[in-house]
Every structure is written in C-alpha cells, then in structure tokens.
Amino acid sequence: MVSQNPKSYTVSDGDLVLNLQEAEEGGYIVTSPLDPQLITEAETIAEAFAMARDAMESLNDSRIKLFEQLKASEGGAA
C-alpha cells in the first residue's frame, strides 16, 4: 500500500533549519522555511544539510550577480 501522506520533518543543526519531506522514490525533498527558493533533494539527513548549503551558496551567487546587473543597468540609464 502506498502512503498518500508522505511524512515530513523539520530539522536543525543549530545553524540551518530545513523541512524534509519523504520522497516517493526514497530520500527527501529538502526545503527551507527561511528561503522559499531553496529546494533540493537528498538521500540522508546529513546529505540534506550538505545539499542545502550548496544550494544556498548557488542561490546567493545568483542573487549577487542579479543585483550587480541591476545596479549596472540603473547606472547606465542615468
């Protein structure tokens, strides 16, 4: 029998808070209540923290690049 309601957990390592939802195929879908754009997958809880940190770094890099592009386009329009 397949569960219609996957289990979900909120976990923290003292620095990072994550929501883990059991994936149908195994492992977890990982999100953050503090950053709705952070979404990744992991097989274990330890991997969830590592993958979330990697995703956060990528998101922050993208946000910095976008900010720099917006700043440059505003400066060029003046």
ABEGO torsion letter per residue (X at the ends): XBBABBBBBBBBAGABBBBBBBBAAEEBBBBBAABAABBBBBABAAAAAAAAAAAAAAAAAAAAAAAAAAAAAAAAAX
